[in-house]
Amino acid sequence: MADFDWRAWTVKARHGALAVAAFVAARARGLVAFVRRHPRWMGFFGLVFAALLAAFVWIGVSLPLSRSLEPLDSPAVVLLDAQGKPFARRGAYKEAPVVVADLPKYVPDAFIAVEDRRFRRHFGLDVWGMGRAAAVNIKAGRAREGASTITQQLAKNAFLSNERTLRRKAQEAVIAVWLELRLSKDEILARYLSSIYFGDGVYGLGAASRHYFGRPPEKLTLGQAAILAGMVNAPSRLDPVDNPKAAAARADQVLADMVEVKFITAEQAANARGARARAARASLPVGGYFADWVSPQIADAFETARYGEVRVSTTLDGRLQRRAEQAVNRALAKSGTRLKAGQAALVAMRPDGKVVAMVGGRSYAKSQFNRAVQARRQPGSAFKLFVYLAALRDGARPDMRVLGDPVTINGWTPRNYEGGAGTDLTLRDAFAQSNNVIAARIWQTAGGEAVVQAARDLGITSPLKTTDASLSLGAAETTLLELTSAYAAVASGHMPVAPYGRPRKAGEAPPPSRPLDTAQRAALYELLGAVVEEGTGRAARTGQLTYGKTGTTQEHRDAVFVGFTGDLVVGVWVGNDDHSPMNGVTGGGLPAQIWRDFVGQGLKAGLIARDRAPVPRAPPPSEEDGLERQLEQDLGGIPRWLRRIFGG
């Protein structure tokens, strides 16, 4: 294609504009003459004109002109751990609107030079710029250049969508004209500078100057202003921190444009080159398993927020969180492939429900699905806590013996993981060995409704069927967070325990709860302690009093260990997202090892109390209790609540 003749095109454009004006004037004169000859049409054309004028006025009057100056719907929030250290940032960042008169003149000039040179002279639509852009696009054979003015960009960003349609462009033009009629040039420019996007979740010049240079916009240098003005066209590609070379080249072009329109001198431009940006705000991830979970709990933090960043404290203990992540990743890296275990989750909380660590999976970057909160998996024998609580409520004691003969309930016959059916055991030993047959017999004796009620009292809200005997072995699905909270109720002696991630305000009452019966709690401590000391959870021993329960589902699809020691309650799950079987992993294996690794590190660092929590003691038996126990021994060790099976 031959070189474009700008002078010839300019002459033609001028003649064309005059011709269009003459055509419009002629048609207007013709319309006036038509109405004079036919007066009856005057009312029709008057109505049409009035309707168009009313629509135009309505559009302008109804525009919320302050929208671009308002705070964002989801302002930036910085989450702080319990030590006051930021660990995540969410939402977009916007500072208070700028005042053009308070800025160095070269700051708004930089944006005008690169975005809309005739901003001070046009009425919202740059007809000359539109013609020039059309010529460039025709010469290139494709759309290479636009002609949106700063006023049009403000109209689009503040009031319209980004759809590329003629209707939207028409709306943009009408709004731009109205903005010019309603606001001064400096007011339009202030609204534009206060709302445009600068990448990295940053909106507005005030936020951008603080984010990239650590200073208010009134203190920007010429070189810094050129960098920010150059970003508007492509904020991500021209990010001065991530792409400094591209941003510097673009800034040089902005300075050259400013020299061309005589906003600055060539010497000023030369002195301004070489400005560099830096990430003045701490680089923080936008999410995380705990951050995602706690976000709904901090919604009220935005009620008084307007601009800037809202800093919100959480219960997360950064020191324990690091150790939790290390324990999970260390175990999966060492044994995950061999054991065909692809994922793990961990929740740690204080007995009152204060969540201090949360790992929802192997890598948040690869999968944001929180397996500690969102995954509903079977807890296996970890559910037996509620089965045995139902028995304790019905008068059973840890030292009572229970028949181990096989039992069939509605056609279902449970089997022990390692066989052994037919052996009579005390409740303590049956719980420690995770005996399935005896758990099913207890469920049958205590009743499904009593078992479900025990689970509800300790805080389990997941669907549970009172008629499903397999519930006794943990066939119902729940979340790790829910299950861990139930064990926290035993540790605290109050039920239920509601997990929380934002510190309670001064004077804020905790959720309603009621005390767990002292004797029943003491018995549960004895049962849970036996699991760790001599049962299936021996791998979780910590060197101090430790209580917990293992859980394993069919074909080793899920493995769980939940327990507590000192002042910390921890739940660990291991499995695969596709529910595929693992290679022999049980709750007393990899989950208990992760639990011990994490808790051991916490104890070593002084982050977990050493035997601070007193072991609950049941009240001494009364004379009547002694006689009843003697009677049970005389009857062959069959407890009162179990004798009902035989009609005794």
Residue, then its C-alpha position, 0 to 999 in steps of 0.5 A: m500500500a502506498d504511503f498515506d497522504w495525510r495532507a490530502w486526507t485532511v483537505k478531503a475530511r474538511h470538505g466532507a465535514l462541510a458537506v455533511a453540515a450543508f446536508v444537515a442544514a439543507r434537510a433542516r430547512g426542508l423539514v421547516a418548509f414541509v411543516r409550514r406547508h403542512p401545519r398538521w404535521m407540526g404536532f407530530f414532529g413536536l412530540v418526536f422532538a420533545a420525546l428525544l429531548a426528554a430522553f436525553v435529559w432523563i439520561g443525564v439527570s438519572l446518571p449517578l455522577s458520584r459512582s466513580l468516586e464511591p468505594l468499591d463494593s468489595p474493598a481490600v482486606v488484609l488478614l492478620d494472624a494471631q501474632g499480627k502478621p499479614f498472611a493474605r489479601r483479598g478484594a480490590y484496592k482503592e484510595a480516596p478520590v484525587v483532586v486535580a488541583d492538588l496534583p503536580k500539573y505534569v501528573p494529569d498532563a501525562f494521562i492527557a498526553v497519552e490518552d486524549r490530547r484534545f481533552r481540554r478542547h472537545f465536548g466529550l467526543d473527539v470528532w477529529g480523533m475519530g477521523r484520524a483513528a478511522a484513517v489509521n485503521i483503514k490503512a492497516g486493514r484492521a482495527r488498530e486504534g480507537a478514539s475514545t476520549i477520557t470522558q468516554q472512558l469515564a462513561k464506560n468504566a463508571f456506567l456501562s459494561n465492556e460489551r463491544t456493540l453499537r448500542r453501547k458505543a451510542q450510550e457511551a457517546v450520550i453519557a460523555v456529552w452529558l458529563e461534559l455538560r454537568l461537570s467541569k474538565d477538572e471534575i471529569l479528569a478527577r473522576y477518571l483518575s480516581s477510578i481507572y484500573f492499574g492492574d494487580g487489583v488496584y483502582g485509581l491513581g491514589a491507590a496506584s501511587r501508593h501500591y507501586f511507589g509507596r507515596p501519595p499521588e501529590k508526591l509523584t515525580l514526572g517519571q513515576a507519573a509517566i509510568l502510571a499513565g502508560m499502564v492504562n492501555a494494558p495494566s497487566r502487560l505493562d506492570p512496572v514491577d513484573n515487566p519493568k522493561a516494557a513499562a519503562a519503554r512505554a513511559d518513555q513514549v509517554l514522556a515523548d508525547m508530553v514533549e510533542v504537545k509541549f506539556i514539558t520540555a525535552e530536558q525535563a523528559a530526559n531527566a525523568r527517564g529511568a524511574r523505577a517502581r517497587a511493590a510498596r505493599a507486602s506481596l501477599p497471596v489472595g487466598g488460602y484454605f483458612a482465608d477462604w474459610v474465614s472470609p464470610q466471618i469478617a463481612d461486618a469489617f466492611e460496614t465502616a470501611r470506605y477506602g484503603e485496606v481493612r486490616v482484620s485479625t484472625t485466630l490463625d497462629g502462623r507458627l502452628q500453620r507453618r508446622a501443619e503445612q510442613a507435617v502434611n507435605r513431609a508425610l505425603a512426599k515421603s509415603g504418599t506415592r508408595l501408599k497411593a495417598g494423594q491428599a491430606a487435610l488437617v484442622a487444629m483448634r483450641p478446645d473452645g473452637k478457636v481454629v489456629a491452623m488449617v490445611g485443606g490439601r496438598s497445594y492451594a495453588k493447584s486446588q482451592f478445594n478445602r478438604a478440611v471444610q468442604a469434603r464430606r467423607q466417612p469418618g469410619s471408627a472415629f464416629k464410635l465416639f458417639v456410639y460409646l457416649a450413647a452407651l455411657r448415657d445408658g449406664a455403661r462403664p469402661d470396665m464393663r464386659v460386652l459379648g463379642d459374638p457375631v451380631t446381625i442387624n437387619g441382614w447386616t453382619p459387621r466384621n472386625y478389621e483384624g477378625g477376632a469375633g467372639t471375644d468378649l471385651t470391656l468397653r475400654d478394650a473394645f474402643a481401644q481396639s476399634n472392635n466393629v462387632i461390639a460397636a454394632r452390638i452397642w448401637q443395637t442396644a443403646g438404639g440408633e436414636a440415642v447414638v444420633q442424639a449423642a452426635r447431635d449434642l456434640g455438634i454433628t449436623s450432617p445427615l444421620k439415619t437412626t435406622d442405619a446400623s452401619l452408622s455405628l462404624g462411621a458410614a455417614e459422611t461428615t467434614l473433618l472440621e465438624l468431626t474435630s469440633a465434636y472432639a473439642a466438645v469432649a476436651s472442653g467439657h462443653m457441647p457443642v463447640a462452634p469453630y471460629g476464625r475471627p477473635r470474639k469481640a470484648g464482651e461477646a458471648p460465645p454460642p450457647s452450650r451446656p456442660l458434658d456430664t462429668a462422669q461421662r466425660a471422664a469415661l470418654y477420656e479413659l476410652l480415648g486415652a486407651v486408644v493412644e496408649e495401647g490401641t490402634g492410635r499408638a503412633a500418635r503418642t506424644g510423651q504426655l497424656t494424649y487422647g484420640k480415635t482412629g478411623t478407616t473406611q472400606e477399602h482404605r478410601d479414607a483414614v482419619f485420626v482425631g485427638f487432643t493433648g494439652d490445649l489443642v484438638v487436631g483432626v487429620w484426614v488422608g485419602n484421594d479426591d476420586h475416592s480411590p483406595m489407598n495401599g493399606v492406609t489406616g487411621g492409625g498409620l499415616p494420619a496418626q503419624i502426621w498428627r504426632d509430627f505436627v503436635g510434637q513440633g508444636l510441643k517442642a516450640g511451646l505452642i501447645a500446653r504441657d498437660r495443662a488440661p486436667v483429666p476429668r475424674a468421675p465422682p466416687p461410686s455410691e453404695e448403691d452403685g457398688l451393689e449394682r456392680q457386684l450384681e453385674q459381676d454375679l451375672g457374668g459381667i453383663p451390664r444392665w443396659l446390655r441385659r435388656i437384649f436377653g430380657g433380664 
